[in-house]
Amino acid sequence: MERHRIAILVRDGVLAMELGIVHRVFGEARDEQGRALYDVLTCALRAGSVRTDGDFTVEVEHGPESLAEASTVIVAATDHDAADTAAVEDSGLADALRRIRPGTRLASICTAAFVLAAAGLLDGRRVTTHWAQVEAFRERYPAVSVRSDVLYTDDGEVLTSAGVASVTDMCLHMVQADHGIAVGTAVARRVVTPPHRGADEAQFIQRPVAEPGIAGTARARRWALEHLDTVITLRDLAEREEVSTRTLTRRFREETGTSPTQWLLARRLDRARELLETTDLGVDAIASRCGFGSAAAMRLHMRTILRVSPSTYRQAFQLLQSDGTHT
């Protein structure tokens, strides 16, 4: 089986944490025999030493020629993308990007969206970048629709992420798109992170880390995941945390960026996708195990949110698995 090749383009000032996340997530994606599903290469405009945002450099063996050989190209952010217009519009960078083959999946991390926009690769697309740079991006590139309230975007062949922790979510999303939710969940487990958050979850959460002495919603969410096959009400979740439904809803939004109802629906859909991929169960049985109440309700939610029916989703996944290239 030919592995899907990913090229990560780095430049001086690369954000080392984000570069490491990409290697870690895709490097942990393996098939049932334990074989790696991706080849991940780091490349630069010129092979050699590249400065990071820390007090160290990385030695990059590959030059821009690697971009022409990749099925996915990810452009990493630097510590000066938003402030240095000349750097993102550098002719050498534009030349490197022109090496990318038509049909290649393209992704940017954080402020690297400025790079893709400067090259004209985002015109007419829906994108995101770090929330603190959204206004600067919008002013500089009016032909691009930029959002500040999402973790990442998937606009067909082009994806963009908000940066830092959301890089994990975008990468897990790509793994799931390529190989299914079961592989994506296994990768999340190996890198010790929750299964990926949906693209539309909020980028900036008021209280992202629970303050000492302040209760959260972890117990309620853990309980819900263990009882997805049942009817779960807002009061059920509130009782797990011993708070009012109003307090639970407020804490849910603070911690997840979404409402309990929306979060629960997303988890039911995750479970449904996993069962469609990994079992031969009929739609009625899956709907029951996921707590949708009826196959009709499950179909409605899948069509509305995922824009696909259960049967079409299963067929598409099976077709993907029968294609040994995964490109």
C-alpha positions as a printed Julia matrix, in Angstrom:
327×3 Matrix{Float64}:
   0.0    0.0    0.0
   1.37   3.38  -1.02
   1.3    5.74   1.92
  -0.24   9.2    1.73
   2.61  11.71   1.61
   2.36  14.93   3.6
   4.82  17.79   3.14
   5.05  20.45   5.85
   6.52  23.71   4.59
   8.46  25.57   7.3
  10.17  28.96   7.3
  12.36  30.94   9.71
  10.41  31.61  12.9
   8.34  28.42  12.59
   6.18  27.73  15.63
   7.84  24.57  16.9
   4.88  23.31  18.91
   2.6   23.33  15.87
   5.2   21.6   13.71
   5.55  18.89  16.34
   1.79  18.36  16.55
   1.51  17.67  12.82
   4.28  15.06  12.94
   2.86  13.47  16.07
  -0.76  13.15  14.91
  -0.08  11.83  11.41
   2.83   9.74  12.65
   0.52   7.85  15.0
  -1.99   6.92  12.27
  -1.68   3.19  11.61
  -3.72   0.45   9.98
  -4.86  -2.77  11.67
  -1.46  -4.37  11.0
   0.33  -1.48  12.68
   1.68  -0.04   9.42
   2.09   3.71   9.1
  -0.59   5.36   6.95
   1.35   8.53   6.19
   4.82   9.63   5.15
   5.42  13.04   6.73
   8.26  15.18   5.4
   9.39  18.6    6.55
  10.63  20.9    3.8
  11.85  24.48   3.56
  12.47  27.03   0.83
  16.07  25.85   1.04
  17.29  22.74   2.8
  19.28  23.51   5.92
  18.9   25.11   9.32
  15.59  26.84  10.08
  15.08  29.1   13.09
  12.12  28.31  15.35
  10.21  30.59  17.7
  12.24  29.07  20.55
  15.96  29.12  21.35
  16.78  26.31  18.91
  16.78  25.53  15.21
  15.61  22.55  13.19
  17.68  20.95  10.47
  15.5   20.45   7.4
  16.73  17.93   4.83
  14.19  18.62   2.09
  13.75  21.63  -0.17
  10.65  22.9   -2.02
  10.84  20.07  -4.57
   9.08  17.91  -1.95
   5.91  19.98  -2.41
   5.46  18.58  -5.91
   5.51  15.0   -4.6
   2.96  15.42  -1.79
  -0.71  14.49  -1.66
  -1.2   16.97   1.19
   0.77  20.17   1.78
   0.58  21.89   5.16
   2.06  25.38   5.53
   3.29  25.98   9.06
   2.98  29.38  10.76
   5.84  31.62  11.84
   6.16  34.22  14.57
   5.87  37.08  12.05
   3.3   36.11   9.38
   0.68  38.66  10.36
   3.12  41.54  10.85
   5.54  41.05   7.96
   3.69  41.53   4.66
   6.9   41.32   2.66
   7.71  37.89   4.08
   4.38  36.29   3.14
   4.52  37.89  -0.31
   8.13  36.81  -0.93
   8.66  35.7   -4.53
  10.61  32.63  -3.43
   7.67  31.52  -1.3
   5.25  32.07  -4.18
   7.52  30.05  -6.48
   7.59  27.21  -3.97
   3.81  27.14  -3.71
   3.51  26.97  -7.49
   5.24  23.58  -7.32
   2.15  22.08  -5.67
   0.25  19.81  -8.06
  -3.4   20.57  -8.93
  -5.73  18.53  -6.74
  -3.31  18.42  -3.8
  -4.98  18.94  -0.44
  -3.71  22.18   1.06
  -3.81  23.3    4.7
  -2.52  26.23   6.7
  -1.75  26.44  10.4
  -2.69  29.57  12.33
  -1.32  32.72  10.65
   0.04  30.74   7.68
  -3.37  31.54   6.21
  -1.77  34.91   5.39
   0.7   33.04   3.17
  -1.98  31.18   1.22
  -4.07  34.34   0.89
  -1.1   36.34  -0.41
  -0.61  33.66  -3.08
  -4.26  33.97  -4.12
  -5.07  30.43  -3.01
  -7.87  31.42  -0.63
  -9.9   33.84  -2.77
 -13.62  33.1   -2.46
 -13.04  30.5    0.24
 -14.18  30.27   3.86
 -11.14  30.26   6.18
  -9.95  30.97   9.69
  -6.77  32.1   11.4
  -5.79  33.05  14.94
  -8.61  35.1   16.43
  -6.27  37.98  17.34
  -5.31  38.44  13.66
  -8.72  38.1   12.04
  -9.35  41.82  11.56
  -5.9   42.36  10.03
  -6.51  39.42   7.72
  -9.96  40.66   6.7
  -8.62  44.13   5.9
  -5.67  42.8    3.89
  -7.56  40.1    1.94
 -11.17  41.21   1.35
 -11.72  38.51  -1.29
 -11.47  35.84   1.43
 -14.27  35.05   3.9
 -12.54  34.74   7.28
 -14.2   33.56  10.49
 -12.99  34.15  14.03
 -15.42  31.81  15.77
 -14.27  28.38  14.53
 -11.35  26.07  15.26
 -10.7   25.16  11.65
 -12.36  25.17   8.24
 -12.62  22.5    5.57
 -13.47  24.04   2.23
 -12.95  21.03   0.03
  -9.29  20.83  -0.97
  -8.26  23.68   1.33
  -8.26  23.61   5.13
  -7.22  26.3    7.6
  -6.81  26.13  11.37
  -6.87  28.71  14.12
  -3.53  27.58  15.47
  -1.87  26.05  18.52
  -4.23  23.45  20.06
  -6.67  23.59  17.15
  -3.95  22.17  14.9
  -4.59  18.84  16.63
  -8.28  19.07  15.75
  -7.64  19.86  12.1
  -5.11  17.04  11.76
  -7.43  14.53  13.43
 -10.19  15.72  11.11
  -7.99  14.94   8.12
  -7.08  11.51   9.51
 -10.78  10.74   9.99
 -11.6   11.97   6.49
  -8.88   9.73   5.04
  -9.28   6.61   7.16
 -12.45   6.86   9.25
 -13.43   7.74  12.77
 -12.04   4.51  14.27
  -8.51   5.33  13.11
  -8.93   8.96  14.16
 -10.09   7.92  17.61
  -7.16   5.53  17.97
  -4.75   8.34  17.06
  -6.4   10.65  19.6
  -5.97   7.98  22.26
  -2.29   7.5   21.43
  -1.51  11.21  21.62
  -3.58  11.51  24.83
  -6.13  13.99  23.57
  -9.93  13.78  23.38
 -11.38  12.79  20.0
 -11.25  15.88  17.8
 -13.55  18.82  18.36
 -15.82  19.82  15.5
 -14.78  22.68  13.24
 -17.59  24.92  14.43
 -16.66  24.81  18.11
 -15.58  28.17  19.45
 -11.99  29.29  18.97
 -11.89  31.44  22.08
 -13.45  29.9   25.19
 -13.97  32.11  28.18
 -12.59  29.64  30.73
 -10.57  27.05  28.77
  -8.92  25.63  31.89
 -10.99  24.92  35.0
 -10.03  27.29  37.8
  -9.08  25.75  41.17
 -12.14  25.06  43.25
 -14.58  25.61  40.38
 -16.54  22.59  39.23
 -16.79  21.77  35.55
 -18.83  19.46  33.36
 -16.4   16.56  32.95
 -18.52  14.12  35.0
 -21.64  14.94  33.02
 -19.87  14.54  29.69
 -18.24  11.27  30.74
 -21.59   9.91  31.92
 -23.29  10.98  28.69
 -20.7    9.15  26.57
 -21.42   5.99  28.56
 -25.19   6.34  28.02
 -25.52   7.52  24.43
 -28.04   4.76  23.74
 -30.54   6.35  26.12
 -32.63   9.51  26.21
 -30.49  12.16  27.95
 -32.06  15.36  29.16
 -30.49  18.59  30.32
 -31.69  17.75  33.83
 -29.92  14.37  33.66
 -26.63  16.13  32.9
 -27.2   18.76  35.59
 -27.83  16.06  38.18
 -24.44  14.5   37.41
 -22.79  17.77  38.46
 -25.35  18.58  41.18
 -26.13  21.99  39.69
 -29.1   23.69  38.07
 -29.72  23.3   34.34
 -28.93  27.0   33.9
 -25.55  26.64  35.61
 -24.74  23.52  33.62
 -25.53  25.25  30.33
 -23.34  28.23  31.24
 -20.42  25.98  32.25
 -20.83  23.87  29.12
 -20.48  26.92  26.91
 -17.48  28.16  28.89
 -15.69  24.83  28.62
 -16.67  23.52  25.18
 -17.85  26.59  23.3
 -21.19  24.95  22.56
 -24.46  24.03  24.26
 -25.12  20.66  25.95
 -27.66  19.78  23.25
 -25.27  20.55  20.4
 -22.41  18.72  22.1
 -24.57  15.65  22.71
 -25.79  15.57  19.11
 -22.2   15.73  17.86
 -21.21  12.8   20.07
 -24.19  10.74  18.86
 -23.15  11.42  15.28
 -19.55  10.43  16.08
 -20.79   7.13  17.48
 -23.06   6.57  14.46
 -20.18   7.15  12.06
 -17.99   4.73  13.99
 -20.66   2.01  13.86
 -21.28   2.61  10.16
 -17.57   2.18   9.53
 -16.79  -0.76  11.79
 -19.95  -2.9   11.86
 -22.59  -4.34   9.55
 -25.43  -3.17  11.79
 -28.49  -1.79  10.05
 -29.5    1.84  10.33
 -32.3    1.05  12.8
 -29.9   -0.74  15.16
 -27.31   2.02  14.93
 -29.92   4.7   15.54
 -30.99   2.84  18.66
 -27.44   2.41  19.98
 -26.73   6.09  19.44
 -29.9    7.34  21.11
 -31.52   8.96  18.07
 -34.84   7.33  18.79
 -35.49   6.33  15.2
 -33.67   5.72  11.94
 -35.55   8.65  10.43
 -34.18  11.01  13.09
 -30.65   9.76  12.52
 -30.97  10.2    8.75
 -32.26  13.73   9.23
 -29.36  14.74  11.49
 -26.76  13.14   9.21
 -28.17  14.85   6.15
 -28.43  18.2    7.92
 -25.01  18.22   9.6
 -22.85  15.83   7.57
 -24.73  16.35   4.29
 -24.84  12.61   3.64
 -27.21   9.71   4.34
 -26.1    6.75   6.5
 -26.04   4.36   3.54
 -24.05   6.77   1.37
 -21.6    7.41   4.21
 -21.01   3.68   4.67
 -20.57   3.09   0.95
 -18.13   5.98   0.64
 -16.09   4.71   3.58
 -15.97   1.19   2.2
 -14.86   2.54  -1.17
 -12.13   4.55   0.51
 -10.89   1.47   2.37
 -10.8   -0.55  -0.84
  -8.57   2.12  -2.42
  -5.1    1.21  -1.27
  -3.59   4.62  -2.03
  -5.73   6.77   0.29
  -4.7    9.79  -1.72
